[in-house]
């Protein structure tokens, strides 16, 4: 290596640059697509090591400096392409070598060694050069395909230009095959002009690839930010639209609700007058109870409208101390017939005596929505005993309320937009329920999250601040059978 010609000098330079580049990229570029960064850094590191091994052919055994070095380089191309693929496919796997990489290394190295061992001597060098170059041509075409897919899916012109660069690399290595077949230039360090030109062009395109890939990642990151901004503007527009719609609906509903309330009050007074005059029978007493229930439902509907209007107007609601366990049981009483009709096994594990800081009607609305969503989901998952688990537990200064079921759960493609306004996977849904739950809970200093349930379905967890005057008692858990839905 004392008197390096141009091509060996390029090998030395590019090998060192590849290793330094891999380390710099891995430790300095921290973005959302970190998996792509790590794969590209790993591929560059492997490629740099392979080049340096090739450089020491005179000092190292041929098995290491040629066969193993080329096998390592073959894996490097696969890992580099994996970095491009990760930009268009979602995967949680960390960037590391896989079992398939080891298999590729073994098959490639053994195949190359077999060509050297059993190919006739007059065709041996041409066959090995063509084999190595053909692999690079194939991997470059795969890389070009991924770049074009990135361009199509993300609309990035830079990715299309990157594909052209990969095609150029494929043509250069195809030129190595033609040179080997035509003028018998097979040795990598051959001083022939055509060999020198090909390797200079290969290393120039390699440097350009190293420069373009970070730019591709940064452009994708910027596009993602712009897409997120666009979605935020769409959500804001939906909120404004919903605000106007809710105000219009509330205005229209208030009048018939007021008329129903007046008529019910008049009827109730008439029934009470009959009872005072000793004219009431069992039927009259039952009618009185029904009218009182109508008035209660009317009042609750009016309160929901008031709550919705205050929410959309961004006005703070009055907070109060609510007995969490008592309110959960009240909510379940309203849904008791529905739970019994669906034959749902209801399990309660509640802490009694814990008060939380939230208006009762708003928390009631959140619980009704979550529980009814679970009941609907359980109806879509026949074939096993439907189960609904409702728990409450202290978490420091907060109370956690969990609603879990063994239904089908939430599809992976909508998890990220589960709590967005006007977003729903139901044909009959408007996409307001879960968004409203999140809005109400966060409005009072809490959080609501979704995760897969241990029962096999959906699990929604609400965290709300506890009221300072509330004191928790021991947890009391019990299972409720379908024929006795409320404990």
C-alpha positions as CSV (number, residue, x, y, z in Angstrom):
1,X,0.0,0.0,0.0
2,X,3.0,2.2,-0.1
3,X,2.4,3.5,-3.6
4,X,-1.4,3.8,-4.0
5,X,-2.7,4.4,-7.4
6,X,-5.9,6.4,-8.0
7,X,-8.5,3.6,-7.5
8,X,-7.0,2.2,-4.3
9,X,-6.7,5.8,-3.0
10,X,-10.4,6.2,-3.7
11,X,-11.1,3.0,-1.9
12,X,-9.2,4.2,1.2
13,X,-10.8,7.7,1.1
14,X,-14.4,6.3,0.6
15,X,-14.0,3.7,3.3
16,X,-12.9,6.2,5.9
17,X,-15.5,8.7,4.8
18,X,-18.3,6.0,5.1
19,X,-17.4,5.2,8.7
20,X,-17.1,8.8,9.7
21,X,-20.3,9.6,7.9
22,X,-22.2,6.7,9.6
23,X,-21.2,7.9,13.1
24,X,-22.0,11.6,12.4
25,X,-25.4,10.8,10.9
26,X,-26.4,8.5,13.7
27,X,-25.4,10.8,16.5
28,X,-26.3,14.2,15.0
29,X,-29.5,13.7,13.0
30,X,-32.4,13.2,15.5
31,X,-35.8,13.3,13.7
32,X,-39.1,11.5,13.6
33,X,-37.9,8.9,11.1
34,X,-35.1,7.8,13.3
35,X,-35.4,4.2,12.2
36,X,-34.5,5.3,8.6
37,X,-31.5,7.2,10.0
38,X,-30.3,4.3,12.0
39,X,-30.6,1.8,9.1
40,X,-28.8,4.2,6.7
41,X,-26.0,4.7,9.3
42,X,-25.7,1.0,9.8
43,X,-25.5,0.3,6.1
44,X,-22.9,3.0,5.6
45,X,-20.8,1.6,8.4
46,X,-20.9,-1.9,7.0
47,X,-20.2,-0.6,3.5
48,X,-17.2,1.4,4.8
49,X,-15.8,-1.7,6.6
50,X,-16.2,-3.8,3.4
51,X,-14.3,-1.3,1.3
52,X,-11.4,-1.1,3.8
53,X,-11.1,-4.9,3.9
54,X,-11.0,-5.0,0.1
55,X,-8.1,-2.4,0.2
56,X,-5.8,-4.8,2.1
57,X,-5.8,-7.7,-0.4
58,X,-2.1,-8.0,-0.3
59,X,-1.8,-7.9,3.5
60,X,-4.9,-10.1,4.4
61,X,-5.9,-13.6,3.4
62,X,-8.0,-13.7,0.2
63,X,-10.9,-15.3,2.0
64,X,-11.2,-12.2,4.3
65,X,-10.2,-9.4,1.9
66,X,-12.3,-10.7,-1.1
67,X,-15.0,-13.2,-0.3
68,X,-16.0,-12.1,3.1
69,X,-15.5,-8.4,2.2
70,X,-17.9,-8.8,-0.8
71,X,-20.4,-10.7,1.4
72,X,-20.4,-7.8,3.9
73,X,-20.9,-5.3,1.1
74,X,-23.9,-7.3,-0.2
75,X,-25.5,-7.0,3.2
76,X,-24.7,-3.3,3.3
77,X,-26.8,-2.7,0.2
78,X,-29.7,-4.6,1.7
79,X,-29.6,-2.5,4.9
80,X,-29.3,0.8,2.9
81,X,-32.4,-0.2,1.0
82,X,-34.2,-1.0,4.3
83,X,-33.6,2.6,5.3
84,X,-35.5,3.8,2.2
85,X,-38.3,1.2,2.8
86,X,-38.8,2.4,6.4
87,X,-39.9,5.8,5.0
88,X,-43.0,4.3,3.4
89,X,-43.8,1.4,5.8
90,X,-44.5,1.7,9.5
91,X,-42.4,-0.7,11.7
92,X,-41.5,-0.6,15.3
93,X,-38.5,-2.9,14.9
94,X,-35.2,-1.3,15.9
95,X,-32.4,-0.8,13.3
96,X,-30.2,-3.9,13.6
97,X,-29.0,-6.8,11.5
98,X,-31.6,-9.6,11.0
99,X,-31.5,-13.3,10.5
100,X,-32.2,-12.7,6.8
101,X,-29.0,-10.6,6.6
102,X,-26.9,-13.5,7.9
103,X,-28.5,-15.8,5.3
104,X,-27.8,-13.4,2.5
105,X,-24.2,-13.1,3.6
106,X,-23.8,-16.9,3.7
107,X,-25.5,-17.6,0.4
108,X,-23.7,-14.7,-1.4
109,X,-20.2,-15.6,0.0
110,X,-20.6,-19.3,-0.7
111,X,-21.8,-18.6,-4.2
112,X,-18.8,-16.3,-4.9
113,X,-16.4,-18.9,-3.4
114,X,-18.0,-21.6,-5.6
115,X,-17.5,-19.6,-8.7
116,X,-13.8,-19.2,-7.8
117,X,-13.4,-22.8,-7.0
118,X,-15.2,-24.6,-9.8
119,X,-15.5,-22.2,-12.7
120,X,-13.0,-22.8,-15.5
121,X,-9.9,-20.6,-15.1
122,X,-10.6,-18.7,-18.4
123,X,-14.0,-17.6,-17.2
124,X,-13.4,-17.4,-13.5
125,X,-12.5,-13.7,-13.1
126,X,-15.2,-12.6,-15.5
127,X,-17.8,-14.7,-13.7
128,X,-16.9,-13.3,-10.2
129,X,-16.9,-9.7,-11.4
130,X,-20.2,-10.2,-13.2
131,X,-21.7,-11.9,-10.1
132,X,-20.7,-9.1,-7.7
133,X,-21.7,-6.3,-10.2
134,X,-25.1,-8.0,-10.9
135,X,-25.9,-8.0,-7.2
136,X,-25.2,-4.2,-7.0
137,X,-27.3,-3.6,-10.1
138,X,-30.2,-5.6,-8.6
139,X,-30.0,-3.7,-5.2
140,X,-29.7,-0.4,-7.0
141,X,-32.9,-1.1,-8.9
142,X,-34.7,-2.1,-5.7
143,X,-33.5,1.2,-4.1
144,X,-34.8,3.1,-7.2
145,X,-38.2,1.4,-6.7
146,X,-38.4,2.5,-3.1
147,X,-37.5,6.1,-4.0
148,X,-40.2,6.1,-6.7
149,X,-42.7,4.8,-4.1
150,X,-41.7,7.6,-1.7
151,X,-42.2,10.1,-4.5
152,X,-45.7,8.7,-5.2
153,X,-46.9,8.4,-1.6
154,X,-45.3,11.5,-0.2
155,X,-45.1,13.7,-3.3
156,X,-41.4,14.4,-2.9
157,X,-39.6,15.4,-6.1
158,X,-36.2,14.8,-4.4
159,X,-37.1,11.2,-4.0
160,X,-37.7,10.9,-7.7
161,X,-34.3,12.4,-8.4
162,X,-32.8,10.0,-5.8
163,X,-34.3,7.2,-7.9
164,X,-32.5,8.5,-11.0
165,X,-29.3,8.5,-9.0
166,X,-29.8,4.8,-8.1
167,X,-30.4,4.0,-11.8
168,X,-27.1,5.8,-12.6
169,X,-25.3,3.6,-10.1
170,X,-27.0,0.5,-11.6
171,X,-25.7,1.6,-15.1
172,X,-22.2,2.1,-13.8
173,X,-22.0,-1.4,-12.3
174,X,-23.5,-2.8,-15.5
175,X,-20.6,-1.0,-17.2
176,X,-18.3,-3.1,-15.0
177,X,-19.9,-6.3,-16.4
178,X,-19.5,-5.1,-19.9
179,X,-15.9,-4.1,-19.3
180,X,-15.2,-7.6,-17.8
181,X,-16.8,-9.3,-20.8
182,X,-15.3,-7.0,-23.5
183,X,-11.8,-6.0,-22.4
184,X,-11.2,-8.5,-19.6
185,X,-11.0,-5.7,-16.9
186,X,-11.9,-7.7,-13.8
187,X,-9.5,-6.7,-11.1
188,X,-10.8,-3.8,-9.0
189,X,-7.5,-2.0,-8.9
190,X,-6.7,-2.4,-12.6
191,X,-5.0,0.7,-13.9
192,X,-6.9,0.6,-17.2
193,X,-8.6,3.9,-18.1
194,X,-12.1,2.4,-18.4
195,X,-11.8,0.8,-14.9
196,X,-10.5,4.0,-13.4
197,X,-13.3,6.1,-14.9
198,X,-16.0,3.6,-13.7
199,X,-14.7,3.6,-10.2
200,X,-14.3,7.4,-10.0
201,X,-18.0,7.7,-11.2
202,X,-19.1,5.0,-8.7
203,X,-17.4,6.8,-5.8
204,X,-18.8,10.2,-6.9
205,X,-22.3,8.8,-7.0
206,X,-21.7,7.3,-3.6
207,X,-20.8,10.6,-2.1
208,X,-23.8,12.2,-3.7
209,X,-26.1,9.5,-2.2
210,X,-24.6,10.2,1.2
211,X,-25.4,13.9,0.8
212,X,-28.9,13.5,-0.7
213,X,-30.3,11.0,1.9
214,X,-30.2,13.5,4.9
215,X,-31.8,16.1,2.7
216,X,-34.6,13.6,1.8
217,X,-35.2,12.9,5.5
218,X,-35.3,16.7,6.3
219,X,-37.7,17.3,3.5
220,X,-40.0,14.5,4.7
221,X,-39.9,16.0,8.2
222,X,-40.9,19.4,6.9
223,X,-43.7,17.8,4.8
224,X,-44.9,16.0,7.9
225,X,-45.0,19.3,9.8
226,X,-47.0,21.0,7.1
227,X,-49.4,18.0,7.0
228,X,-49.8,18.3,10.7
229,X,-50.5,22.0,10.4
230,X,-53.1,21.3,7.7
231,X,-54.8,18.7,9.9
232,X,-54.8,21.2,12.8
233,X,-56.5,23.8,10.6
234,X,-59.0,21.2,9.4
235,X,-59.8,20.4,13.1
236,X,-60.1,24.1,13.9
237,X,-62.5,24.5,11.0
238,X,-64.5,21.5,12.2
239,X,-64.6,23.0,15.7
240,X,-66.0,26.3,14.4
241,X,-68.5,24.4,12.3
242,X,-69.6,22.3,15.2
243,X,-69.9,25.3,17.4
244,X,-72.3,27.0,15.0
245,X,-74.2,23.8,14.5
246,X,-74.5,23.1,18.2
247,X,-75.7,26.7,18.8
248,X,-78.4,26.3,16.1
249,X,-79.5,22.9,17.4
250,X,-79.6,24.1,21.0
251,X,-81.7,27.0,20.0
252,X,-84.2,24.8,18.2
253,X,-84.4,22.2,21.0
254,X,-84.8,24.6,23.9
255,X,-88.3,25.6,22.7
256,X,-89.9,22.1,22.5
257,X,-88.1,21.1,25.7
258,X,-89.6,24.1,27.5
259,X,-93.0,23.3,26.1
260,X,-92.7,19.6,27.3
261,X,-91.6,20.8,30.7
262,X,-94.6,23.2,31.1
263,X,-97.0,20.5,30.0
264,X,-95.5,17.9,32.3
265,X,-95.6,20.3,35.2
266,X,-99.3,21.0,34.5
267,X,-100.1,17.3,34.3
268,X,-98.1,16.6,37.5
269,X,-100.1,19.3,39.4
270,X,-103.4,17.8,38.1
271,X,-102.3,14.3,39.2
272,X,-101.2,15.6,42.6
273,X,-104.5,17.4,43.0
274,X,-106.4,14.1,42.3
275,X,-104.3,12.4,45.0
276,X,-105.2,15.1,47.5
277,X,-108.9,14.7,46.7
278,X,-108.6,10.9,47.4
279,X,-109.5,10.2,43.8
280,X,-106.1,8.6,42.9
281,X,-105.8,4.9,42.3
282,X,-102.8,2.8,41.6
283,X,-102.8,3.9,37.9
284,X,-102.7,7.5,38.9
285,X,-99.8,6.9,41.2
286,X,-97.9,5.2,38.4
287,X,-98.7,8.1,36.1
288,X,-97.3,10.5,38.6
289,X,-94.1,8.6,38.8
290,X,-93.9,8.5,35.0
291,X,-94.4,12.3,34.7
292,X,-91.7,12.9,37.4
293,X,-89.3,10.7,35.3
294,X,-90.2,12.8,32.2
295,X,-89.4,16.0,34.1
296,X,-86.1,14.6,35.3
297,X,-85.1,13.5,31.7
298,X,-86.2,16.9,30.4
299,X,-84.1,18.7,33.0
300,X,-81.1,16.4,32.1
301,X,-81.5,17.1,28.4
302,X,-81.7,20.8,29.0
303,X,-78.5,20.6,31.2
304,X,-76.7,18.7,28.4
305,X,-77.6,21.4,25.9
306,X,-76.3,24.1,28.4
307,X,-73.1,22.1,28.9
308,X,-72.5,21.6,25.2
309,X,-73.1,25.3,24.5
310,X,-70.6,26.3,27.2
311,X,-68.1,23.8,25.9
312,X,-68.2,25.1,22.3
313,X,-68.2,28.7,23.6
314,X,-65.0,27.8,25.6
315,X,-66.6,29.1,28.8
316,X,-65.5,27.4,32.1
317,X,-68.1,25.2,33.8
318,X,-68.8,25.2,37.5
319,X,-66.8,22.6,39.3
320,X,-68.2,20.6,42.1
321,X,-67.2,17.6,44.2
322,X,-68.7,14.4,42.8
323,X,-68.8,11.0,44.5
324,X,-67.2,9.0,41.7
325,X,-68.5,5.5,42.7
326,X,-72.1,6.8,43.3
327,X,-72.2,8.6,39.9
328,X,-70.9,5.4,38.1
329,X,-73.6,3.4,39.7
330,X,-76.2,6.0,38.8
331,X,-75.0,5.9,35.2
332,X,-75.2,2.1,35.2
333,X,-78.8,2.2,36.5
334,X,-79.8,4.3,33.5
335,X,-78.2,1.6,31.2
336,X,-79.4,-1.3,33.2
337,X,-82.0,-2.5,30.8
338,X,-79.6,-2.2,27.9
339,X,-77.0,-4.2,29.7
340,X,-79.5,-6.9,30.6
341,X,-80.9,-7.0,27.0
342,X,-77.4,-7.6,25.6
343,X,-76.6,-10.1,28.3
344,X,-73.4,-8.4,29.2
345,X,-71.4,-9.6,32.3
346,X,-70.8,-6.4,34.2
347,X,-67.9,-6.3,36.7
348,X,-67.5,-3.4,39.1
349,X,-64.3,-2.7,41.1
350,X,-64.9,0.7,42.6
351,X,-63.4,2.7,45.4
352,X,-66.2,4.3,47.5
353,X,-66.0,7.7,49.0
354,X,-63.6,9.3,46.6
355,X,-64.7,12.7,45.3
356,X,-63.5,14.3,42.1
357,X,-63.6,17.9,40.9
358,X,-65.9,18.0,37.9
359,X,-69.5,18.9,37.3
360,X,-71.7,15.8,37.7
361,X,-73.6,16.2,34.5
362,X,-70.4,16.4,32.4
363,X,-68.8,13.3,34.0
364,X,-72.1,11.5,33.6
365,X,-72.0,12.4,29.9
366,X,-68.4,11.0,29.5
367,X,-69.3,7.8,31.3
368,X,-72.5,7.3,29.3
369,X,-70.6,7.7,26.0
370,X,-67.8,5.3,26.9
371,X,-70.1,2.6,28.4
372,X,-72.5,2.8,25.5
373,X,-69.6,2.6,23.0
374,X,-68.5,-0.6,24.7
375,X,-72.0,-2.0,24.6
376,X,-72.2,-1.3,20.9
377,X,-68.7,-2.8,20.3
378,X,-69.7,-6.0,22.3
379,X,-72.7,-6.4,20.0
380,X,-70.4,-6.4,17.0
381,X,-68.3,-9.3,18.4
382,X,-70.6,-12.3,18.8
383,X,-69.5,-15.8,19.7
384,X,-68.3,-15.3,23.3
385,X,-69.7,-14.0,26.6
386,X,-69.6,-10.2,26.4
387,X,-67.8,-8.6,29.4
388,X,-67.7,-5.0,30.6
389,X,-65.3,-4.0,33.4
390,X,-65.5,-0.7,35.2
391,X,-62.8,0.1,37.8
392,X,-61.7,3.1,39.9
393,X,-58.4,3.4,41.7
394,X,-56.4,6.1,43.4
395,X,-53.3,7.3,41.6
396,X,-51.8,9.7,44.0
397,X,-53.8,12.9,43.9
398,X,-55.9,11.6,41.0
399,X,-58.6,9.0,40.5
400,X,-58.4,6.7,37.6
401,X,-61.7,5.4,36.1
402,X,-61.3,2.6,33.6
403,X,-63.9,1.3,31.1
404,X,-62.8,-2.0,29.5
405,X,-64.5,-4.7,27.4
406,X,-63.7,-7.8,25.5
407,X,-65.0,-6.6,22.2
408,X,-63.1,-6.2,18.9
409,X,-61.1,-3.1,20.1
410,X,-60.1,-0.2,17.9
411,X,-58.6,-0.7,14.5
412,X,-54.9,0.2,14.2
413,X,-55.5,2.7,11.4
414,X,-57.7,4.9,13.4
415,X,-55.9,4.9,16.8
416,X,-54.1,8.1,16.1
417,X,-57.3,10.0,15.2
418,X,-59.5,8.3,17.8
419,X,-60.2,11.5,19.8
420,X,-60.3,13.9,16.8
421,X,-63.5,15.8,16.2
422,X,-65.9,14.5,13.5
423,X,-63.8,11.4,13.2
424,X,-65.6,8.1,13.4
425,X,-65.4,4.6,12.1
426,X,-69.2,4.0,12.6
427,X,-71.6,4.5,9.7
428,X,-74.1,5.9,12.1
429,X,-71.7,8.0,14.1
430,X,-70.9,11.7,13.8
431,X,-67.5,11.6,15.4
432,X,-68.3,13.8,18.4
433,X,-68.5,11.4,21.2
434,X,-64.9,10.6,22.1
435,X,-63.7,14.1,21.1
436,X,-66.3,15.5,23.5
437,X,-65.2,13.1,26.3
438,X,-61.6,14.2,25.8
439,X,-62.6,17.9,25.8
440,X,-64.6,17.6,29.0
441,X,-61.9,15.6,30.8
442,X,-59.0,17.9,29.8
443,X,-61.2,20.9,30.6
444,X,-61.1,19.8,34.3
445,X,-57.4,19.0,34.5
446,X,-57.6,15.4,33.6
447,X,-56.6,13.0,30.8
448,X,-58.2,10.2,28.8
449,X,-56.3,7.6,27.0
450,X,-56.9,4.4,25.0
451,X,-55.0,1.1,25.0
452,X,-55.8,-2.5,24.3
453,X,-57.7,-4.2,27.1
454,X,-56.4,-7.2,29.0
455,X,-59.8,-8.6,28.3
456,X,-59.0,-8.5,24.6
457,X,-61.0,-5.4,23.5
458,X,-60.8,-1.6,24.2
459,X,-59.7,0.0,27.4
460,X,-60.4,3.7,28.1
461,X,-58.7,5.3,31.2
462,X,-59.8,8.6,32.7
463,X,-57.5,10.4,35.2
464,X,-59.2,13.3,37.2
465,X,-58.0,15.3,40.2
466,X,-59.5,14.2,43.5
467,X,-61.4,16.7,45.6
468,X,-59.4,17.6,48.7
469,X,-62.3,16.8,51.1
470,X,-62.8,13.3,49.7
471,X,-61.3,10.4,51.5
472,X,-61.0,7.0,49.9
473,X,-62.2,3.9,51.6
474,X,-61.2,0.3,50.9
475,X,-61.8,-1.0,47.4
476,X,-64.9,-3.1,47.0
477,X,-65.1,-5.2,43.9
478,X,-67.9,-7.5,42.9
479,X,-69.2,-9.2,39.8
480,X,-72.7,-8.5,38.5
481,X,-74.6,-11.1,36.6
482,X,-76.6,-10.2,33.4
483,X,-79.8,-10.9,35.3
484,X,-78.9,-8.5,38.0
485,X,-77.1,-5.6,36.1
486,X,-76.8,-3.1,38.9
487,X,-75.1,-3.8,42.3
